[in-house]
Amino acid sequence: MDKSQLEQVDDTLWRIPPKGKMRVPVLIFADEALIDEMDDKVAEQAANVTTLPGIVGACYVMPDAHWGYGFPIGGVAAFDPKLGGVISAGGVGFDISCGVRTLETGLRREHIEPIRKTLAEALISAVPVGVGSQGQIRLDDKEMVAMLSGGAQWAVERGWGRQEDLERIEENGRMAGADPSQVSKKARERQRREMGTLGSGNHYLEIQEVEQIYDLEVAGVFGLHQGDIVVTIHCGSRGLGHQIGTEFLKKMQKAAKEAGIDLPDRELACAPLDSPVGKSYLGAMRAGINCALANREIITHLVRQVFSHFFPEADLRLIYDVSHNTCKQEIHQIEGQRREVFVHRKGATRAFGPGHPAIPEVFRKVGQPVIIGGSMGTASYILVGTAEGEKKSLSSACHGAGRRLSRRQAHRTWQGQRIITDLERQGVIVRSPSYRGVAEEAPGAYKDVDAVVQAADRAGLARLVARLRPLVCIKG
């Protein structure tokens, strides 16, 4: 990124002051090396976001940020409906409520090592992966509506999950305000056979070892100990979320024009929050969030079944589930005022600090678990939200490593089979139905997750708790 357009505030904070049609500044959280690696398009897109009506505070950019559709991935922005605030499908993303959850197993490395390959094969057989993958669950119209309304709570009621999981999921596993009637027939058809499936792209299911603990007290509250085996699931709302995003982008282009909103980029298509299109999208998006929460809960059920076959004594307890492609109505202290705003987090996760009422009581004393996934074959991290993050970034943190190269560039650079072989030599078993998919998700196609997480920690967005090393990676 061209640093001449930036004001350096400190070692991990850079600012683009308001100019032209910008209503608020851009704040970028990154060290100098990450700024140098970040593409100029990130700054351009973030500055464009600040021109939208009703934006308050700033457009916040996370350390893993890279170019996206409309908003940069890793972009956070809040809009006040009292100031004519808008909602943008591009500010949520196509994979609505794509997110990650981690489960503790009570197992250690010596338990799984003798059967690691067998376990990998069992997981890829039990959890459908890949483009267009379909599961054993088929939803009729009635069950589709129930799922879109009920989220993970619906899955638990149907026997695909545990009641105790719900308190460890954002919104207790069910996003209020969902309106299934705003989800098109085509979107529903795409999802009818996709519940309990991982999908493709950067989605994964990993068996990981807790390699390092940075904060013993918080790790203890989370139930993490060095040497523990955990399972992490990363996926979202599959075809349904993508269809919702595609359809509403077209509707929002028309709505923005009718509202007299001057868009610097057509990809920033949006609608006033209080408009018919804005309200319709909120209802559909919230239904998409419920779809993703239900999907991850069903996959968790399938994973538990596999582990119970090999380890009847194992109890896979959910640590936490966070989403990173959402727009949520929240109350924040912004510019000295307590405001009710709609916070877009695209490729960014909530990171509420100690005492926040929206996080489970078991974590309230220390703060919310923040799960940051690495790229295939690299470490992942668990952090904890901070009190200072509320002022710095609307309690938001990064969600992963962030891409360096496009999928097309990665496919031209690496061979999937070679990557699988190389990672196995490093102790990571990879299973995937697609060599191309593996090449597109090559570790070298992503930024250094260690550097990204260190920047988030130093910036005060979230604090390091544990480092997780992958042992088995099931890749779409």
NORZI-V769002 format. One record per pair of residues at least 24 apart in sequence whose C-alpha atoms are under 7 Angstrom apart, sorted by sequence separation. I is the first residue (numbers start at 1). GAP is how many residues later the second one is. If there is no record, write none. Layout:
i->I gap->GAP
i->I gap->GAP
This chain:
i->42 gap->24
i->55 gap->24
i->56 gap->24
i->150 gap->24
i->207 gap->24
i->324 gap->24
i->415 gap->24
i->22 gap->25
i->42 gap->25
i->45 gap->25
i->46 gap->25
i->54 gap->25
i->55 gap->25
i->206 gap->25
i->207 gap->25
i->324 gap->25
i->411 gap->25
i->414 gap->25
i->24 gap->26
i->41 gap->26
i->45 gap->26
i->46 gap->26
i->54 gap->26
i->206 gap->26
i->323 gap->26
i->373 gap->26
i->374 gap->26
i->375 gap->26
i->23 gap->27
i->39 gap->27
i->45 gap->27
i->54 gap->27
i->205 gap->27
i->206 gap->27
i->322 gap->27
i->372 gap->27
i->373 gap->27
i->374 gap->27
i->22 gap->28
i->23 gap->28
i->38 gap->28
i->205 gap->28
i->372 gap->28
i->411 gap->28
i->22 gap->29
i->54 gap->29
i->149 gap->29
i->204 gap->29
i->205 gap->29
i->410 gap->29
i->411 gap->29
i->21 gap->30
i->42 gap->30
i->54 gap->30
i->55 gap->30
i->204 gap->30
i->410 gap->30
i->27 gap->31
i->53 gap->31
i->54 gap->31
i->149 gap->31
i->203 gap->31
i->204 gap->31
i->24 gap->32
i->26 gap->32
i->27 gap->32
i->28 gap->32
i->29 gap->32
i->53 gap->32
i->54 gap->32
i->148 gap->32
i->203 gap->32
i->353 gap->32
i->354 gap->32
i->408 gap->32
i->410 gap->32
i->24 gap->33
i->25 gap->33
i->26 gap->33
i->27 gap->33
i->28 gap->33
i->29 gap->33
i->30 gap->33
i->53 gap->33
i->248 gap->33
i->351 gap->33
i->352 gap->33
i->353 gap->33
i->354 gap->33
i->407 gap->33
i->1 gap->34
i->24 gap->34
i->25 gap->34
i->26 gap->34
i->27 gap->34
i->28 gap->34
i->29 gap->34
i->351 gap->34
i->352 gap->34
i->353 gap->34
i->1 gap->35
i->145 gap->35
i->410 gap->35
i->1 gap->36
i->1 gap->37
i->198 gap->37
i->1 gap->38
i->2 gap->38
i->1 gap->39
i->199 gap->39
i->437 gap->39
i->405 gap->40
i->404 gap->41
i->405 gap->41
i->403 gap->42
i->404 gap->42
i->428 gap->42
i->429 gap->42
i->430 gap->42
i->431 gap->42
i->432 gap->42
i->352 gap->43
i->403 gap->43
i->404 gap->43
i->428 gap->43
i->429 gap->43
i->430 gap->43
i->431 gap->43
i->432 gap->43
i->433 gap->43
i->351 gap->44
i->402 gap->44
i->403 gap->44
i->427 gap->44
i->428 gap->44
i->429 gap->44
i->430 gap->44
i->431 gap->44
i->432 gap->44
i->350 gap->45
i->351 gap->45
i->401 gap->45
i->402 gap->45
i->350 gap->46
i->351 gap->46
i->377 gap->46
i->401 gap->46
i->241 gap->47
i->349 gap->47
i->350 gap->47
i->401 gap->47
i->191 gap->48
i->240 gap->48
i->348 gap->48
i->349 gap->48
i->401 gap->48
i->190 gap->49
i->191 gap->49
i->320 gap->49
i->348 gap->49
i->349 gap->49
i->400 gap->49
i->190 gap->50
i->348 gap->50
i->349 gap->50
i->237 gap->51
i->347 gap->51
i->348 gap->51
i->377 gap->51
i->401 gap->51
i->187 gap->52
i->188 gap->52
i->237 gap->52
i->347 gap->52
i->139 gap->53
i->187 gap->53
i->138 gap->54
i->139 gap->54
i->237 gap->54
i->138 gap->55
i->237 gap->55
i->137 gap->56
i->187 gap->56
i->236 gap->56
i->187 gap->57
i->135 gap->58
i->137 gap->58
i->134 gap->59
i->135 gap->59
i->397 gap->59
i->134 gap->60
i->135 gap->60
i->133 gap->61
i->135 gap->61
i->183 gap->61
i->235 gap->61
i->135 gap->62
i->332 gap->62
i->134 gap->63
i->133 gap->64
i->397 gap->64
i->376 gap->65
i->378 gap->65
i->396 gap->65
i->397 gap->65
i->133 gap->66
i->376 gap->66
i->377 gap->66
i->132 gap->67
i->376 gap->67
i->129 gap->68
i->131 gap->68
i->375 gap->68
i->127 gap->69
i->128 gap->69
i->129 gap->69
i->130 gap->69
i->131 gap->69
i->127 gap->70
i->128 gap->70
i->129 gap->70
i->130 gap->70
i->127 gap->71
i->129 gap->71
i->375 gap->71
i->389 gap->71
i->388 gap->72
i->389 gap->72
i->389 gap->73
i->386 gap->74
i->324 gap->75
i->374 gap->75
i->386 gap->75
i->385 gap->76
i->386 gap->76
i->385 gap->77
i->386 gap->77
i->384 gap->78
i->385 gap->78
i->383 gap->79
i->384 gap->79
i->383 gap->80
i->384 gap->80
i->383 gap->81
i->384 gap->81
i->382 gap->82
i->383 gap->82
i->382 gap->83
i->383 gap->83
i->382 gap->84
i->381 gap->85
i->382 gap->85
i->381 gap->86
i->380 gap->87
i->381 gap->87
i->379 gap->88
i->380 gap->88
i->379 gap->89
i->380 gap->89
i->379 gap->90
i->378 gap->91
i->379 gap->91
i->378 gap->92
i->377 gap->93
i->222 gap->97
i->182 gap->98
i->196 gap->99
i->195 gap->100
i->196 gap->100
i->182 gap->101
i->183 gap->101
i->182 gap->102
i->196 gap->102
i->197 gap->102
i->196 gap->103
i->179 gap->104
i->180 gap->104
i->178 gap->105
i->179 gap->105
i->177 gap->106
i->178 gap->106
i->180 gap->107
i->178 gap->108
i->179 gap->108
i->177 gap->109
i->178 gap->109
i->175 gap->111
i->351 gap->111
i->175 gap->114
i->175 gap->115
i->174 gap->116
i->109 gap->118
i->108 gap->119
i->108 gap->120
i->109 gap->120
i->173 gap->120
i->107 gap->121
i->108 gap->121
i->106 gap->122
i->107 gap->122
i->106 gap->123
i->105 gap->124
i->104 gap->125
i->105 gap->125
i->104 gap->126
i->103 gap->127
i->104 gap->127
i->102 gap->128
i->103 gap->128
i->102 gap->129
i->103 gap->129
i->102 gap->130
i->101 gap->131
i->102 gap->131
i->100 gap->132
i->101 gap->132
i->100 gap->133
i->101 gap->133
i->100 gap->134
i->99 gap->135
i->100 gap->135
i->99 gap->136
i->161 gap->136
i->98 gap->137
i->99 gap->137
i->160 gap->137
i->161 gap->137
i->98 gap->138
i->149 gap->138
i->152 gap->138
i->160 gap->138
i->97 gap->139
i->98 gap->139
i->148 gap->139
i->151 gap->139
i->155 gap->139
i->96 gap->140
i->97 gap->140
i->148 gap->140
i->150 gap->140
i->151 gap->140
i->161 gap->140
i->95 gap->141
i->96 gap->141
i->149 gap->141
i->152 gap->141
i->160 gap->141
i->95 gap->142
i->148 gap->142
i->151 gap->142
i->152 gap->142
i->155 gap->142
i->221 gap->142
i->95 gap->143
i->148 gap->143
i->151 gap->143
i->155 gap->143
i->147 gap->144
i->96 gap->145
i->152 gap->145
i->95 gap->146
i->94 gap->147
i->95 gap->147
i->94 gap->148
i->218 gap->148
i->168 gap->150
i->94 gap->151
i->168 gap->151
i->169 gap->151
i->170 gap->151
i->93 gap->152
i->168 gap->152
i->169 gap->152
i->170 gap->152
i->165 gap->153
i->168 gap->153
i->169 gap->153
i->89 gap->156
i->89 gap->159
i->89 gap->160
i->127 gap->172
i->127 gap->175
i->126 gap->176
i->90 gap->177
i->90 gap->178
i->88 gap->180
i->123 gap->180
i->88 gap->181
i->89 gap->181
i->88 gap->182
i->87 gap->183
i->88 gap->183
i->123 gap->183
i->86 gap->184
i->87 gap->184
i->122 gap->184
i->86 gap->185
i->87 gap->185
i->86 gap->186
i->87 gap->186
i->85 gap->187
i->86 gap->187
i->84 gap->188
i->85 gap->188
i->96 gap->189
i->87 gap->191
i->81 gap->192
i->96 gap->192
i->97 gap->192
i->168 gap->192
i->96 gap->193
i->167 gap->193
i->98 gap->194
i->97 gap->195
i->70 gap->197
i->69 gap->198
i->70 gap->198
i->107 gap->207
i->106 gap->208
i->105 gap->209
i->106 gap->209
i->105 gap->210
i->105 gap->211
i->104 gap->212
i->105 gap->212
i->103 gap->213
i->104 gap->213
i->103 gap->214
i->104 gap->214
i->103 gap->215
i->104 gap->215
i->48 gap->216
i->102 gap->216
i->103 gap->216
i->102 gap->217
i->102 gap->218
i->101 gap->219
i->102 gap->219
i->101 gap->220
i->100 gap->221
i->101 gap->221
i->100 gap->222
i->99 gap->223
i->100 gap->223
i->99 gap->224
i->98 gap->225
i->99 gap->225
i->97 gap->226
i->98 gap->226
i->97 gap->227
i->98 gap->227
i->97 gap->228
i->96 gap->229
i->97 gap->229
i->95 gap->230
i->96 gap->230
i->93 gap->232
i->92 gap->233
i->92 gap->234
i->92 gap->235
i->201 gap->236
i->202 gap->239
i->219 gap->246
i->218 gap->247
i->214 gap->250
i->215 gap->250
i->214 gap->251
i->92 gap->252
i->213 gap->252
i->214 gap->252
i->91 gap->253
i->92 gap->253
i->93 gap->253
i->213 gap->253
i->92 gap->254
i->212 gap->254
i->213 gap->254
i->91 gap->255
i->212 gap->255
i->210 gap->256
i->211 gap->256
i->210 gap->257
i->211 gap->257
i->210 gap->258
i->211 gap->258
i->209 gap->259
i->210 gap->259
i->80 gap->260
i->81 gap->260
i->208 gap->260
i->209 gap->260
i->80 gap->261
i->208 gap->261
i->209 gap->261
i->79 gap->262
i->80 gap->262
i->208 gap->262
i->209 gap->262
i->78 gap->263
i->79 gap->263
i->207 gap->263
i->208 gap->263
i->78 gap->264
i->79 gap->264
i->206 gap->264
i->207 gap->264
i->208 gap->264
i->78 gap->265
i->207 gap->265
i->77 gap->266
i->78 gap->266
i->206 gap->266
i->207 gap->266
i->76 gap->267
i->77 gap->267
i->206 gap->267
i->76 gap->268
i->77 gap->268
i->205 gap->268
i->206 gap->268
i->76 gap->269
i->204 gap->269
i->205 gap->269
i->75 gap->270
i->76 gap->270
i->204 gap->270
i->205 gap->270
i->75 gap->271
i->100 gap->271
i->204 gap->271
i->74 gap->272
i->75 gap->272
i->203 gap->272
i->204 gap->272
i->73 gap->273
i->74 gap->273
i->75 gap->273
i->203 gap->273
i->73 gap->274
i->74 gap->274
i->201 gap->275
i->200 gap->276
i->57 gap->277
i->199 gap->277
i->57 gap->278
i->198 gap->278
i->130 gap->303
i->120 gap->311
i->74 gap->324
i->60 gap->333
i->64 gap->334
i->62 gap->335
i->63 gap->335
i->62 gap->336
i->64 gap->336
i->66 gap->336
i->64 gap->337
i->65 gap->337
i->66 gap->337
i->64 gap->338
i->130 gap->346
i->129 gap->347
i->124 gap->350
i->120 gap->352
i->64 gap->388
i->63 gap->389
i->63 gap->392
i->63 gap->393
i->31 gap->424
i->30 gap->425
i->29 gap->430
i->12 gap->443
i->12 gap->447
